[in-house]
Amino acid sequence: MQSGMRRGWQLTGLIMFAICLATLWESRNLALFDRLGPGSGFFPFYLSAIGAVLCALILFQVTRTPVDTEPGETIFPRGPVAWRALAILGSSALATIMMDWLGFRLGMMIFSLILLPCLGERRWWAIVLFAVVAGFGLFYIFNNWLDVLLPVGVFGI
């Protein structure tokens, strides 16, 4: 493994480990069980505990892997890969910002329309179909089946 790649894995593992520990700490305030079964803290507690263990295993494995003696890659991507990563990060930030204003359905549709070409999809009909299903389908599932209130937006959509 090249030294730059190793440092990238270690940095990512440490960040994810810290996020898992913070989630684990915060989920202590929620009930693991209630009279009906699993409580509101069940999922975040166990998911963050499993995530922390897996991050620790990845850190252990990456740290034990021998490093190549040749100069390696840097931690950050360059060229077209960097532009794709920035586009994905930017579309995620844009979706977060506009979700309250446009609502979940339109926000998720716009996010999907930007994200799929960044991931390499070129068929326009597949992108549009996925965007519609992601926007309206996920809203229907979460709003009607799971009773999770999602933002509707100024257009009422």
Buried (B, 14 or more C-beta within 10 A) or exposed (E): EBBBBBBBBBEBBEEBBEBBBEBBEEBEEEEBEEEEEEBEBBEBBBBBBEBBEBBEEBBEEBEEEEEEEEEBEEBEBEEEEEEBEEBBEEBEEBBEEBBEEBBBBBBBBBBBBBBBBBEEEEEEEEBBEBBBBBBBEBBEEBBEEEEEEBBBBEEEB
